[in-house]
Amino acid sequence: MASMNTGMNKRRSSAPPIEWPTVLLALSCYGAWFAIGFLLWPSHPLIALIALALILALQSSLMHEVLHGHPTRNARINEAFVFLPIGLVWPFRRFKTIHLRHHADERLTDPLDDPESYYKALWMHEELPPAMKFLLKLNNTMVGRLILGPWLSSIGFFIDDARQIAAGDKTIRNAWLLHAVGLVVVVPIVTLGFGIPLWLYILVPVWLGQSLISVRTYAEHQWSEHPEGRTIIVERSPLSLLFLNNNLHLVHHKSPTVAWYRLPKMFRDRREEWLRMNNGYIYPNYFALIKSFAFKAKEPVVHPVLRRAPEPGRAFKPRVRARNVSGLGTAPVPAEPPKE
């Protein structure tokens, strides 16, 4: 394992000042978006809508790459590569804040500390109305995640950020203002330039694009007592480019500053080490996941460890964390004080 860490450090220190494959991919992504909208939509609208969904999924993957410090060493320049929010929903700076917090591997899947966890603590789950419990149960099947996931996560995210802005959070407000500037550019291009009705753009490219990303995120993490066993490896997939090789998700989590195009070689060079580290949380491809969990929940909604409700009448220290991706808040939740 020491040799693996040494190799990662060497790769990090030898990273070029400009990662040209990522630059070219970003330019191609936005270039394709314009080309599809202006050239393909007028003559082949259905094909154009599906192609736009693929581009929006790719742009989401690019946002993830950029927030990890690519393709240059300047954060502002990097942000410029994904400034136009063609996916409409997620302000880049909010995504960056939430996702970097998620990268604390020792807290992965903890619904109180991991803002990208799909689990709920027992006492949080018990407070939900029956309809929401049912939706969350459906959302833990793969088909449910592809259909419901984009709506649950987006609506919950909007509501929570609106509440925090109303409470005076200037950082979140500024992130949304910057996002709004981008939308002022993107929306007229879509509706007036391309001629695509906004409602149709939302219902097909935006929704389908997020659903495609949900293929990757559906099983990225599970609870395990060993942190390395919480993150999946999907060895092969025709969607690898669309996901920028994040199907090798454990490799990314253990080396988050390594560029997307270097991840496959890192995996191949030490495949057996990665598989041992992973404790068997491995799938050969996404078809195997779909086959097993299309209509069956892979994980329970309630976190396996956080099943015990807090005892009444005891002193608790609030733990305030961000909303998680299932669209429900983790607003102040009691945590036990140290035992005497």
C-alpha positions in Angstrom: 0.0 0.0 0.0 2.9 2.3 0.7 4.1 1.8 -2.9 0.6 2.8 -4.2 0.6 6.0 -2.2 4.1 6.8 -3.4 3.0 6.3 -7.0 0.0 8.6 -6.5 2.2 11.3 -5.0 4.6 11.1 -8.0 1.6 11.4 -10.4 0.3 14.5 -8.6 3.7 16.2 -8.5 4.3 15.4 -12.2 0.9 16.8 -13.4 1.4 19.2 -16.3 0.4 22.9 -15.8 -2.3 22.5 -18.5 -4.0 19.2 -19.0 -4.8 19.4 -22.7 -7.0 16.4 -23.0 -9.4 18.0 -20.6 -9.2 21.3 -22.3 -10.0 19.7 -25.7 -12.8 17.7 -24.1 -14.4 20.8 -22.6 -14.2 22.7 -25.9 -15.6 19.7 -27.7 -18.5 19.3 -25.2 -19.7 22.9 -25.6 -19.0 22.9 -29.3 -21.1 19.8 -29.7 -23.9 21.5 -27.7 -24.0 24.4 -30.0 -23.8 22.2 -33.1 -26.6 19.9 -32.0 -28.8 22.9 -31.2 -28.2 24.9 -34.3 -27.7 22.2 -36.9 -29.3 18.9 -35.8 -32.4 20.1 -33.9 -34.1 21.7 -36.9 -34.0 18.6 -39.1 -33.8 15.7 -36.6 -35.4 17.0 -33.3 -35.7 13.6 -31.5 -32.1 12.6 -32.2 -31.0 16.1 -31.2 -32.8 15.8 -27.8 -31.1 12.5 -27.0 -27.7 13.8 -28.2 -28.2 16.9 -26.0 -28.9 14.6 -23.0 -25.5 12.9 -23.6 -23.8 16.3 -23.8 -25.4 17.5 -20.6 -24.3 14.3 -18.8 -20.7 14.8 -20.1 -20.8 18.4 -18.9 -21.8 17.2 -15.5 -18.8 14.9 -15.5 -16.6 17.9 -16.6 -17.9 20.0 -13.7 -16.8 17.2 -11.4 -13.4 17.1 -13.0 -13.0 20.9 -12.7 -13.9 21.1 -9.1 -11.0 18.7 -8.3 -8.5 21.2 -9.8 -8.4 20.5 -13.5 -7.4 21.3 -16.2 -5.1 24.1 -15.0 -3.6 25.1 -11.6 -5.8 28.2 -11.5 -9.3 27.7 -10.0 -10.8 30.7 -11.7 -9.6 29.6 -15.1 -10.9 26.1 -14.4 -14.3 27.4 -13.5 -14.5 29.3 -16.8 -14.4 26.0 -18.6 -17.8 25.0 -17.2 -19.2 28.5 -16.6 -22.1 28.1 -19.0 -24.7 26.0 -17.0 -26.2 24.1 -20.0 -27.5 21.5 -17.5 -29.5 24.4 -15.8 -29.8 22.9 -12.3 -26.6 22.8 -10.4 -24.6 26.0 -9.6 -21.0 25.0 -10.0 -19.8 26.6 -6.7 -22.5 24.8 -4.7 -21.7 21.5 -6.4 -18.0 22.1 -5.6 -18.7 22.8 -1.9 -20.9 19.8 -1.4 -18.8 17.4 -3.4 -15.5 18.2 -1.7 -17.1 17.7 1.7 -18.3 14.3 0.4 -14.6 13.3 -0.2 -13.9 12.7 3.5 -13.7 9.0 3.1 -13.9 8.2 6.7 -17.4 9.8 6.7 -18.7 8.3 3.5 -22.4 7.2 3.5 -23.0 8.9 6.9 -26.2 10.8 6.4 -25.2 13.4 9.0 -21.7 14.1 7.5 -21.8 13.0 3.9 -24.0 15.4 1.8 -24.1 12.9 -1.0 -25.4 10.0 1.1 -28.7 8.3 0.1 -29.1 6.8 3.6 -31.2 8.2 6.4 -30.7 8.0 10.1 -33.5 6.1 11.7 -34.9 9.0 13.6 -34.9 11.2 10.5 -36.7 8.5 8.5 -39.4 8.0 11.2 -40.3 11.7 11.0 -41.1 11.5 7.2 -44.6 11.2 5.9 -45.5 7.8 4.5 -45.6 9.1 0.9 -42.0 10.3 1.2 -40.9 7.0 2.7 -42.4 5.2 -0.2 -40.7 7.5 -2.8 -37.3 7.0 -1.0 -37.8 3.2 -1.1 -38.5 3.4 -4.9 -35.5 5.7 -5.3 -33.2 2.9 -4.0 -34.1 0.7 -6.9 -32.1 1.5 -10.1 -35.1 2.2 -12.2 -36.5 4.4 -9.5 -33.2 6.3 -9.2 -33.1 7.0 -12.9 -36.7 8.3 -13.0 -37.2 9.8 -9.5 -33.7 10.6 -8.5 -33.2 13.8 -10.6 -36.5 15.3 -9.3 -36.0 14.4 -5.6 -32.4 15.7 -5.5 -33.1 18.9 -7.5 -36.3 19.9 -5.8 -34.9 19.2 -2.3 -31.7 21.1 -3.2 -33.6 24.1 -4.4 -35.8 24.3 -1.3 -32.9 23.9 1.1 -30.7 26.5 -0.6 -33.6 29.0 -0.7 -34.1 28.6 3.0 -30.4 29.1 3.7 -30.3 32.2 1.4 -33.4 33.6 3.3 -31.5 32.9 6.5 -28.7 35.1 5.3 -26.1 32.8 3.8 -24.2 35.1 1.5 -21.9 32.4 0.1 -24.8 30.3 -1.2 -26.5 33.5 -2.4 -23.5 34.5 -4.4 -23.1 31.1 -5.9 -26.7 31.3 -7.2 -26.2 34.8 -8.5 -23.3 33.7 -10.5 -25.4 30.7 -11.7 -28.1 33.1 -12.7 -25.7 35.1 -14.9 -24.9 31.9 -16.7 -28.6 31.1 -17.1 -29.2 34.5 -18.6 -26.9 33.4 -21.4 -28.0 29.8 -21.8 -31.7 30.1 -21.7 -32.0 32.6 -24.6 -29.6 30.4 -26.7 -31.8 27.4 -26.0 -35.2 29.0 -26.6 -34.4 31.7 -29.2 -31.2 30.4 -30.8 -32.0 26.7 -31.0 -35.7 27.1 -30.9 -36.3 24.4 -28.3 -39.1 25.2 -25.8 -37.7 25.5 -22.3 -40.1 22.9 -20.9 -39.0 20.4 -23.5 -35.4 21.1 -22.8 -36.0 20.4 -19.1 -38.1 17.3 -19.7 -35.8 15.5 -22.1 -32.1 16.7 -22.2 -31.9 17.9 -18.6 -33.9 15.1 -17.0 -32.4 12.4 -19.2 -28.9 13.8 -18.7 -29.2 13.6 -15.0 -30.6 10.1 -15.3 -27.6 9.0 -17.2 -25.3 10.3 -14.4 -27.5 8.4 -12.0 -26.4 5.1 -13.7 -23.0 5.9 -12.2 -24.0 7.4 -8.9 -26.6 4.8 -8.1 -24.1 2.3 -6.5 -21.0 4.4 -6.1 -21.1 4.0 -2.3 -22.4 1.6 0.2 -22.0 1.2 4.0 -19.0 -0.8 5.1 -17.0 -0.9 8.3 -13.9 -0.4 6.2 -13.9 3.0 4.4 -12.2 1.5 1.3 -15.1 -1.0 1.0 -17.6 1.8 0.7 -16.7 2.8 -2.8 -17.4 0.8 -6.0 -15.2 -0.3 -8.9 -17.0 -1.0 -12.1 -14.3 -2.5 -14.2 -15.6 -2.0 -17.8 -18.3 0.2 -19.3 -19.1 1.8 -22.7 -20.1 4.8 -20.6 -16.6 5.3 -19.2 -15.9 8.3 -21.4 -19.3 9.9 -20.5 -18.4 9.4 -16.8 -14.7 10.4 -17.3 -13.7 7.0 -15.9 -15.4 7.5 -12.6 -16.7 4.0 -13.0 -13.3 3.3 -11.3 -14.6 5.2 -8.4 -12.4 3.9 -5.7 -9.4 4.9 -7.7 -10.7 8.4 -8.0 -11.5 8.6 -4.2 -8.0 7.5 -3.3 -6.4 9.9 -5.8 -8.9 12.7 -6.4 -6.3 15.1 -7.9 -5.4 12.7 -10.7 -6.9 13.6 -14.1 -9.6 11.4 -15.6 -7.6 10.1 -18.4 -4.9 8.6 -16.1 -7.3 6.6 -13.9 -7.5 3.5 -16.2 -3.7 3.0 -16.2 -3.6 3.5 -12.4 -6.2 0.8 -12.1 -4.5 -1.6 -14.5 -1.0 -1.2 -13.0 -2.2 -2.3 -9.6 -5.5 -4.0 -10.3 -5.1 -6.8 -7.7 -4.2 -4.2 -5.0 -7.3 -2.2 -5.8 -9.5 -5.2 -5.7 -8.1 -6.3 -2.3 -8.5 -2.8 -0.9 -12.1 -2.7 -2.2 -13.2 -5.8 -0.1 -15.1 -7.1 -3.1 -17.4 -4.2 -3.9 -16.8 -4.7 -7.6 -19.1 -5.2 -10.6 -17.9 -6.1 -14.1 -20.2 -3.6 -15.7 -23.3 -1.5 -15.2 -25.5 -4.1 -16.9 -24.8 -6.4 -14.0 -26.1 -3.7 -11.6 -29.2 -3.2 -13.7 -29.8 -6.9 -13.9 -29.7 -7.3 -10.1 -31.3 -4.1 -8.9 -33.6 -2.7 -11.7 -36.6 -3.2 -9.5 -35.0 -4.2 -6.2 -33.5 -1.9 -3.6 -29.7 -2.4 -3.4 -29.5 -0.7 0.0 -32.0 0.1 2.8 -33.1 3.7 3.2 -32.1 3.7 6.9 -28.3 3.7 7.5 -27.2 0.3 8.9 -25.4 2.0 11.8 -27.6 5.0 12.5 -30.6 2.9 13.3 -31.0 3.9 17.0 -33.2 6.9 17.8 -31.7 9.4 20.3 -32.8 8.8 23.9 -35.3 11.3 25.3 -34.2 13.6 28.1 -30.5 13.5 27.4 -28.2 16.4 26.5 -27.2 16.4 22.8 -24.9 18.6 20.8 -26.5 19.6 17.4 -24.7 18.5 14.2 -25.7 20.7 11.3 -24.9 19.4 7.9 -25.9 20.1 4.3 -28.9 18.6 2.5 -28.1 15.2 1.0 -28.8 14.0 -2.5 -32.0 12.2 -1.7 -33.6 15.6 -1.4 -34.2 15.7 2.3 -32.4 17.8 4.8 -30.2 16.8 7.6 -31.0 19.9 9.6 -29.9 19.9 13.2 -29.7 16.3 14.2 -28.8 15.3 17.8 -25.5 13.6 18.4 -24.5 12.0 21.6 -22.0 13.6 23.9 -18.9 11.7 25.0 -19.6 9.1 27.6 -18.5 9.8 31.0 
